[in-house]
């Protein structure tokens, strides 16, 4: 679990560092707000869509490591190549490739994490993994902010990200050598209905769709910061780093809370973060700082306890499919929301904020209803 977390740490230095500057980079290559919104959503859609097939392959073959390694290689190689992009269509193609790699690896990796977190508590285990992940997500943007502050160009930033990418792959190889069979980490037996997904899974999926549809992707937020001239360009990665630090803290806090109170932790986190968009777009510099902190809470929860609950209610032999389906549907909603909000941004910013807040609030209500109706499984 810790080794996979370290892989994620250096992986996030790579692609979250890139994500913190890709909005202005696409803008410099000639893209507008609509293009950036659609591109961000489309890349996520493809990456999440691939998870459905990857999840099925994971369950059928139980080839956890080959799928994980292949995905990381594709995922991490695409980022430094952005330094060579001469136009926005090529840059978007590389962003899609990067997300595709993540889609290949995620179901297999999450299935391995589900085995590894049985003894630690799933909320804490997934939360710790996400905290390490977000440590990299903080370091990457801060590193690029430092590089930009010394008058380096955006292309130089992308090229230097080859260093953490290579480090992540080395650690991944070490983890594979030490733990070649993740299923051996299983220490307890829990009875599940294996012929289908439980009813709670589908209700939970509705909440995830609402969260994804209403969540504004950072490239559009960064584009707004750059266009509004509310801050120097070098500050944008710093704000993203703040959000990632918030995500790391939220993953640990709400992960531990999840192990104690279950879905109520998810409800509380989504409810708290639902107002971030109003602060980001209309709160000035102080509002932007607070808004990005809340935005980070939402991201931390999406990557930790949102996944942990799936492992709690789905049988081990169906977790690959569950994570694949969950990711694919989440990605379709993310794409639809990103595309719509990106187009609306150029014409009706108040509507962007209103829609974002409405969908996050609706997701919180679904989680509230599910938490009230659920009897949490007993830990053994």
C-alpha positions as CSV (number, residue, x, y, z in Angstrom):
1,X,0.0,0.0,0.0
2,X,2.8,2.4,1.0
3,X,4.9,1.6,-2.1
4,X,1.9,2.1,-4.4
5,X,1.3,5.4,-2.6
6,X,4.9,6.4,-3.4
7,X,4.4,5.5,-7.0
8,X,1.3,7.8,-6.9
9,X,3.4,10.5,-5.2
10,X,5.9,10.8,-8.0
11,X,3.3,10.1,-10.6
12,X,1.3,13.1,-9.3
13,X,4.4,15.3,-9.3
14,X,4.4,14.5,-13.0
15,X,0.8,14.8,-14.2
16,X,-0.7,17.1,-11.6
17,X,2.3,19.4,-12.0
18,X,1.4,19.4,-15.7
19,X,-2.3,19.9,-15.0
20,X,-1.6,23.0,-13.0
21,X,-0.2,24.8,-16.1
22,X,-2.0,23.1,-19.0
23,X,-4.8,25.6,-19.1
24,X,-2.5,28.6,-19.8
25,X,-0.4,26.4,-22.1
26,X,-3.5,25.5,-24.2
27,X,-4.4,29.1,-24.2
28,X,-1.0,30.1,-25.4
29,X,-1.4,27.5,-28.2
30,X,-4.6,29.2,-29.4
31,X,-7.4,27.4,-27.5
32,X,-10.3,29.3,-26.0
33,X,-12.5,28.5,-22.9
34,X,-14.8,26.2,-24.8
35,X,-12.0,24.2,-26.3
36,X,-10.3,23.9,-22.9
37,X,-13.5,22.8,-21.2
38,X,-14.3,20.2,-23.9
39,X,-10.7,19.0,-24.1
40,X,-10.5,18.5,-20.3
41,X,-13.9,16.7,-20.2
42,X,-13.1,14.5,-23.3
43,X,-9.7,13.4,-22.0
44,X,-11.4,12.4,-18.7
45,X,-14.2,10.7,-20.6
46,X,-11.8,8.5,-22.6
47,X,-9.7,7.7,-19.5
48,X,-12.8,6.8,-17.4
49,X,-14.4,4.9,-20.3
50,X,-11.3,2.7,-20.7
51,X,-11.7,1.7,-17.1
52,X,-14.8,-0.3,-17.9
53,X,-12.9,-2.7,-20.3
54,X,-9.8,-2.6,-18.0
55,X,-12.0,-3.7,-15.1
56,X,-13.5,-6.6,-16.9
57,X,-10.0,-7.7,-18.0
58,X,-8.8,-7.4,-14.5
59,X,-11.5,-9.7,-13.1
60,X,-11.2,-12.2,-15.9
61,X,-7.4,-12.5,-15.9
62,X,-6.4,-11.3,-12.4
63,X,-3.3,-9.8,-14.1
64,X,-3.2,-6.9,-11.7
65,X,0.5,-6.0,-12.2
66,X,0.7,-6.1,-16.0
67,X,-2.3,-3.8,-16.4
68,X,-1.0,-1.5,-13.7
69,X,2.5,-1.2,-15.2
70,X,1.2,-0.7,-18.8
71,X,-1.1,2.0,-17.6
72,X,1.6,3.9,-15.7
73,X,4.0,3.7,-18.6
74,X,1.5,5.3,-21.0
75,X,0.2,7.7,-18.3
76,X,3.7,9.0,-17.4
77,X,5.3,9.1,-20.8
78,X,2.7,11.4,-22.3
79,X,3.4,14.3,-20.0
80,X,7.0,15.2,-20.9
81,X,6.1,14.9,-24.6
82,X,3.8,18.0,-24.1
83,X,7.0,20.0,-24.3
84,X,7.2,19.0,-28.0
85,X,3.6,20.0,-28.9
86,X,3.4,22.8,-31.4
87,X,-0.3,23.3,-31.5
88,X,-3.3,22.8,-29.2
89,X,-4.7,19.7,-31.1
90,X,-1.5,17.8,-30.5
91,X,-1.3,18.9,-26.9
92,X,-4.9,17.7,-26.4
93,X,-4.1,14.4,-28.0
94,X,-1.3,13.9,-25.4
95,X,-3.6,14.8,-22.6
96,X,-6.0,12.2,-23.9
97,X,-3.2,9.6,-24.0
98,X,-2.2,10.5,-20.4
99,X,-5.8,9.9,-19.2
100,X,-6.0,6.7,-21.2
101,X,-3.0,5.3,-19.4
102,X,-4.6,6.2,-16.1
103,X,-7.8,4.4,-17.2
104,X,-5.9,1.2,-18.0
105,X,-4.2,1.0,-14.6
106,X,-6.8,2.3,-12.2
107,X,-9.2,-0.8,-11.8
108,X,-6.3,-3.2,-11.3
109,X,-4.5,-0.9,-8.9
110,X,-7.7,-0.2,-6.9
111,X,-8.4,-4.0,-6.7
112,X,-4.9,-4.4,-5.3
113,X,-5.5,-1.6,-2.8
114,X,-8.8,-3.3,-1.7
115,X,-6.8,-6.4,-0.7
116,X,-4.1,-4.4,1.0
117,X,-6.4,-2.2,3.1
118,X,-8.4,-5.0,4.8
119,X,-6.3,-4.8,7.9
120,X,-5.9,-1.0,8.1
121,X,-9.6,0.0,7.5
122,X,-10.6,0.9,4.0
123,X,-11.2,4.5,4.7
124,X,-7.8,5.0,6.3
125,X,-6.0,2.8,3.7
126,X,-7.5,4.6,0.7
127,X,-7.1,7.9,2.5
128,X,-3.4,7.3,3.2
129,X,-2.8,6.3,-0.4
130,X,-4.5,9.5,-1.5
131,X,-2.5,11.6,1.0
132,X,0.7,10.3,-0.5
133,X,-0.8,10.9,-4.0
134,X,-1.6,14.5,-3.1
135,X,1.8,15.1,-1.6
136,X,3.0,14.7,-5.1
137,X,0.2,16.8,-6.4
138,X,1.3,19.6,-4.1
139,X,5.0,19.2,-4.9
140,X,4.5,19.2,-8.7
141,X,2.7,22.5,-9.0
142,X,5.0,24.2,-6.5
143,X,8.1,23.0,-8.4
144,X,6.7,24.4,-11.6
145,X,5.8,27.6,-9.9
146,X,9.4,27.9,-8.8
147,X,10.6,27.2,-12.3
148,X,8.2,29.7,-13.8
149,X,9.3,32.3,-11.3
150,X,12.9,32.0,-12.6
151,X,11.6,33.0,-16.1
152,X,11.6,29.5,-17.6
153,X,9.0,28.7,-20.2
154,X,6.0,26.3,-20.0
155,X,7.7,23.9,-22.4
156,X,10.7,23.7,-20.1
157,X,8.4,22.8,-17.2
158,X,6.9,19.9,-19.2
159,X,10.3,18.6,-20.2
160,X,11.7,18.5,-16.6
161,X,8.8,16.3,-15.5
162,X,10.5,13.3,-17.1
163,X,12.5,13.0,-13.8
164,X,9.6,12.3,-11.4
165,X,8.0,10.1,-14.1
166,X,11.0,7.9,-14.3
167,X,11.3,7.7,-10.5
168,X,7.6,6.5,-10.3
169,X,8.3,3.7,-12.7
170,X,11.4,2.5,-10.8
171,X,9.4,2.3,-7.5
172,X,6.6,0.5,-9.3
173,X,9.1,-2.1,-10.4
174,X,10.3,-2.5,-6.8
175,X,6.7,-3.0,-5.6
176,X,6.1,-5.6,-8.2
177,X,9.2,-7.5,-7.2
178,X,8.2,-7.5,-3.5
179,X,4.5,-8.3,-3.9
180,X,4.0,-10.3,-7.1
181,X,0.6,-11.7,-5.9
182,X,-1.6,-9.0,-4.4
183,X,-4.4,-11.5,-3.6
184,X,-2.2,-13.1,-0.9
185,X,-2.7,-10.0,1.1
186,X,-6.3,-10.9,1.8
187,X,-6.7,-11.8,5.5
188,X,-10.4,-12.2,6.0
189,X,-13.5,-13.7,4.4
190,X,-16.7,-11.7,4.0
191,X,-19.9,-13.0,2.4
192,X,-21.1,-11.1,-0.6
193,X,-23.9,-11.6,-3.2
194,X,-21.6,-12.3,-6.2
195,X,-24.1,-12.6,-9.0
196,X,-24.9,-8.9,-9.2
197,X,-24.0,-5.5,-7.7
198,X,-25.9,-4.6,-4.6
199,X,-28.7,-2.0,-4.7
200,X,-26.6,0.5,-2.7
201,X,-24.0,0.4,-5.4
202,X,-26.5,1.8,-8.0
203,X,-27.8,4.5,-5.6
204,X,-24.2,5.4,-4.8
205,X,-23.4,5.6,-8.5
206,X,-26.2,8.3,-8.9
207,X,-24.5,10.4,-6.3
208,X,-21.1,10.0,-8.1
209,X,-22.7,11.1,-11.4
210,X,-24.1,14.3,-9.8
211,X,-20.7,15.0,-8.2
212,X,-18.9,14.5,-11.5
213,X,-21.3,16.5,-13.6
214,X,-21.1,19.6,-11.4
215,X,-17.4,19.6,-10.6
216,X,-15.4,22.2,-12.6
217,X,-12.1,20.9,-13.8
218,X,-9.0,22.9,-12.9
219,X,-7.9,23.8,-16.4
220,X,-11.0,25.9,-16.8
221,X,-10.5,27.4,-13.4
222,X,-6.8,28.2,-14.3
223,X,-8.0,29.7,-17.6
224,X,-10.3,32.0,-15.6
225,X,-7.6,33.0,-13.2
226,X,-5.3,33.8,-16.2
227,X,-7.9,35.7,-18.1
228,X,-9.2,37.7,-15.2
229,X,-5.7,38.9,-14.3
230,X,-6.6,38.5,-10.6
231,X,-3.1,37.1,-9.9
232,X,0.2,36.6,-11.7
233,X,0.5,33.5,-13.8
234,X,3.1,32.1,-11.5
235,X,0.5,32.1,-8.6
236,X,-1.8,29.7,-10.5
237,X,0.3,26.6,-9.8
238,X,0.6,27.7,-6.1
239,X,-3.2,27.8,-5.8
240,X,-3.4,24.3,-7.3
241,X,-0.8,23.1,-4.8
242,X,-3.0,24.5,-2.0
243,X,-5.9,22.5,-3.4
244,X,-3.8,19.4,-3.5
245,X,-2.6,19.9,0.1
246,X,-6.3,20.3,1.1
247,X,-7.1,17.1,-0.8
248,X,-4.3,15.2,1.1
249,X,-5.6,16.4,4.4
250,X,-9.2,15.7,3.5
251,X,-8.3,12.1,2.4
252,X,-6.7,11.4,5.8
253,X,-9.4,13.1,7.9
254,X,-12.4,11.8,6.1
255,X,-10.8,8.4,5.5
256,X,-10.5,7.9,9.3
257,X,-14.0,9.3,9.7
258,X,-15.3,6.9,7.0
259,X,-14.1,3.9,9.1
260,X,-16.1,5.3,12.1
261,X,-19.3,6.6,10.6
262,X,-19.4,5.3,7.1
263,X,-21.2,7.2,4.3
264,X,-21.9,10.1,6.7
265,X,-18.3,11.1,6.1
266,X,-18.9,11.3,2.3
267,X,-22.0,13.4,2.9
268,X,-20.3,15.8,5.2
269,X,-17.3,16.3,2.8
270,X,-19.5,16.8,-0.3
271,X,-21.8,19.3,1.5
272,X,-18.8,21.3,2.8
273,X,-17.2,21.6,-0.7
274,X,-20.4,22.4,-2.6
275,X,-19.9,26.2,-2.5
276,X,-16.3,26.3,-3.9
277,X,-17.4,27.6,-7.3
278,X,-19.0,30.8,-6.0
279,X,-15.8,31.6,-4.1
280,X,-13.4,30.7,-7.0
281,X,-15.2,32.8,-9.6
282,X,-16.6,35.7,-7.6
283,X,-14.7,35.9,-4.4
284,X,-11.6,37.8,-5.5
285,X,-8.2,36.7,-4.4
286,X,-9.2,35.7,-0.9
287,X,-12.2,33.9,-2.3
288,X,-10.1,32.1,-4.8
289,X,-7.8,30.9,-2.0
290,X,-10.7,29.6,0.1
291,X,-12.5,28.2,-2.9
292,X,-9.5,26.2,-4.0
293,X,-9.1,24.8,-0.5
294,X,-12.7,23.6,-0.6
295,X,-12.3,22.4,-4.2
296,X,-9.3,20.3,-2.9
297,X,-11.5,18.7,-0.2
298,X,-13.9,17.5,-3.0
299,X,-11.0,16.1,-5.0
300,X,-9.5,14.3,-2.0
301,X,-12.8,12.7,-1.2
302,X,-13.3,11.6,-4.9
303,X,-10.0,9.8,-4.9
304,X,-10.2,8.2,-1.5
305,X,-13.5,7.3,0.4
306,X,-15.6,7.5,-2.8
307,X,-13.6,4.5,-3.9
308,X,-13.3,2.9,-0.5
309,X,-17.1,2.4,-0.2
310,X,-17.1,0.3,-3.4
311,X,-14.7,-2.1,-1.9
312,X,-16.9,-2.4,1.2
313,X,-20.0,-3.5,-0.7
314,X,-18.8,-5.4,-3.8
315,X,-17.3,-9.0,-3.8
316,X,-13.6,-9.3,-4.5
317,X,-14.1,-11.2,-7.7
318,X,-16.3,-8.4,-9.1
319,X,-14.3,-5.4,-7.9
320,X,-12.5,-4.9,-11.1
321,X,-15.8,-4.6,-13.0
322,X,-17.2,-2.4,-10.2
323,X,-14.4,0.0,-10.3
324,X,-14.4,0.0,-14.1
325,X,-18.1,0.6,-14.3
326,X,-18.0,3.2,-11.6
327,X,-15.1,5.0,-13.3
328,X,-16.7,4.8,-16.8
329,X,-20.0,6.3,-15.7
330,X,-18.2,8.9,-13.5
331,X,-16.2,9.9,-16.6
332,X,-19.2,10.2,-18.9
333,X,-20.8,12.6,-16.3
334,X,-17.5,14.5,-15.9
335,X,-17.2,14.9,-19.7
336,X,-20.8,16.1,-20.0
337,X,-20.4,18.5,-17.2
338,X,-17.0,19.8,-18.3
339,X,-18.1,20.4,-21.8
340,X,-21.3,22.1,-20.8
341,X,-19.7,24.3,-18.2
342,X,-16.8,25.2,-20.5
343,X,-19.2,26.3,-23.2
344,X,-21.3,28.3,-20.7
345,X,-18.3,29.9,-19.3
346,X,-17.8,32.0,-22.4
347,X,-21.4,33.2,-22.3
348,X,-23.0,32.9,-18.8
349,X,-20.6,32.6,-15.9
350,X,-23.3,33.0,-13.2
351,X,-25.1,29.9,-14.7
352,X,-21.9,27.9,-14.5
353,X,-21.7,28.7,-10.7
354,X,-25.4,28.0,-10.2
355,X,-25.3,24.6,-11.9
356,X,-22.1,23.5,-10.2
357,X,-23.5,24.3,-6.7
358,X,-26.9,22.7,-7.6
359,X,-25.4,19.4,-8.7
360,X,-23.1,19.1,-5.7
361,X,-25.9,19.9,-3.3
362,X,-28.1,17.2,-5.0
363,X,-25.2,14.7,-4.6
364,X,-25.0,15.5,-0.9
365,X,-28.8,14.8,-0.6
366,X,-28.4,11.4,-2.3
367,X,-25.6,10.5,0.1
368,X,-27.6,11.7,3.0
369,X,-30.5,9.5,2.1
370,X,-28.3,6.5,1.4
371,X,-26.5,6.9,4.7
372,X,-29.7,7.1,6.6
373,X,-31.1,3.9,5.0
374,X,-27.9,1.9,5.3
375,X,-26.9,-0.5,8.0
376,X,-23.2,-0.5,7.8
377,X,-21.5,-3.9,7.4
378,X,-19.9,-5.2,10.5
379,X,-16.0,-5.2,10.4
380,X,-14.5,-8.6,11.2
